[in-house]
């Protein structure tokens, strides 16, 4: 177990490159099981969740070799197991993404309940219903025991626009007989990246970027090379972090189109940026002032399925709001436990009223003071990190393995920007 020790109050400055998209890398790694030939992936984030997915692939017989710090070659030709290791699956929710590829490859899949962030109930029902529509029989007896005599293309309507259920259905449908149409499909950037990756291997997918996907099944997928798209959640995290510390920071390797639904929320918090084609600069010395709604009404930031503001950024937006002059409502619609970390920010001096599990009212700016905290999940951990970097005094954040699950070498990269942050072993 390790902790971050942070001495706050220092403006950051410099350039930092975004890592590859965590939620794009995980399904793409799972999808390599569908390829008849080796696949080489670059810009793969070296984070704990990715290492776990690679371990799962190796456990079922795939050959995984890191060619460079962020480049990996997967050859799944010798994969033979359809049962996933329960201990590895308990570490990440994305373990369930192997269900679709295993069924397409072997006609069977035995998958334990997945782990992941404890941010509230996260339904597996859309996965199960989508796979059942494709001809899968499913028994649930502590594990998900799934089998099929052959995947058949069907019209599927997801009862929620679940990212992972969409991904599982797309992967299974790529090798199913006939056409599959997925309605109410998720269309986040990482879903689009998976679909384009599958297309590069020979899959036939139409409607990428929309909420209706059409997949014409093919006999097999080939090998190839693919570069994981940049992580828009990390880019936005760095934007928020630079703004509250008063730094002059440029984030490189940015997909500008992925920031379109994100920037209006940051602008509502008074954050100004300079966008280029592949980078974004946060100018120094910003006075953050919350922009009221018409009639001087209290504004809100609310999340939802893409292209709404991403749920993974509500914690970061809340931390930034503590440093902006005015009052704003943060409305987390998707996960009932995600806001349960705000008491840690309150203990630092933030003025936040947690109205219920989904809504928090933030009034700023607040003078924050260093505290001891523990990260309950990836994004709450980053919010605490942001608060610690702009607080007076020293903050200690425990359970940083959660942050490491989503942010690659975050302490090293922040030190390169001038942050005073150290990783220490817990006694």
Steps between C-alpha positions, in 0.01 A plus 500: 500500500627845405397861555557834330644780713424837341620848592244729346485860390753485216396603146576238237663569169621318191379244249351157555375239255173318560511123536301255292134461587454252786144415403607459138801279572308250714235394243757512219724264697201271554419516128844365405352157589292529183801541270640201312844667484716707738398856585739778601358786707680828568425791736377245756487657848715309752249509780386232743173424319684440173754273671211298643333464159831384351533247785150370423590452134820320595311278745273368225798424277564812291860609447553858619833678452580861584713632213547847652370685809164566331497245217380141530464207262217251564486165324184316606545203265576262788228626736308197621324570831147635523504534880630826644703520819281633787781683679602692188137575416442641848749780425324661203150538365634472144561127553140451387601636157655161427155333495417603142839404351508166687153411372594595145824306523404186698121505526540499879595745772516461877538843655505587873334820622730793415663744741573867439413835656253499788288788371156341527307229322629428150259272320612201297146449373560676162795267430298189583196610298709596196692172497178303549355672193802378303421140594686451828362286784597640839493344848592709802620299799772712656659519155352585163501172309434577132485276195377516142476262207562797271457875529220636283458861396189667642340838563591600857375794703703575812286609794778743592780645290759288680854545367623152588179326393527674163862388472421140595217486247713654222785256559269198503304623196818549296530123456127416520302370202303775325431860593471641851340839567562652845260776603565743786868414462760695695709729279780623729841561337633169633205310349578667168867405535410134558273497193767658280759253632273207415445654157877509446505123559223438248178546696209668319348766727285797402364789706816561705448808716120464500265311732407245234771255394469251214741207499518248217668189634811368326674161504819621667698806600862551397795639694634850474625809681303765687575810704275553802330842488594764760325508838255792505424447871868542584526807277207658686652402835821685409298802385326518838822443689685774312215749544472466879877517558539809283747331272592537134458147369475363146354152451613327182362208296140617531202398287331838477160357401487296823504821705190649335250379767750569782610860450158667556500362857851628567409836348207511743763478776694788345779285353648645181716299261671542164412209273720394209452203270693255720568689822335723758664774708373616838627859542633604843345714771135436422233646729235231500150647511191282463277612215140528624206391289274765349322706765792446742379149573735243654649289217562127504733245349330168432633184345348244265577262214714647223479764363397632842762599756684178603420348838872435552554876518239596760750447786759714320245776424397503866860546615551787253174662615638536854746756357252698289310807623128431515263209557431201276307173518685182407242240391641147471218307336665169421663361817353535847829469694735714293453815709558330835858630513400867544536481879875479441495832314278650771761400758751703296279809519279465192145631525288218364149385587433140401126517440459128424706226333471675163518874569755729662489880527845661495576861596844642444770598506606318815839510665604137523739354758696177478341189650539123518265322259450166328394449140178295461512487118700622201327833436444592867872440547580745221261756653683466832831540317375821338385630840832408660700683233316828557474466881718669759728256680554128457238245392535122515286281274487131579380205291659655192482166321155624398653805329764278336219296345411794275793746483839389374799608715300801614751601769796496258311703243384755757852539635611582145251789515647623829264335748631403842371144520667184627396136504574340837463151642243474779647395831 
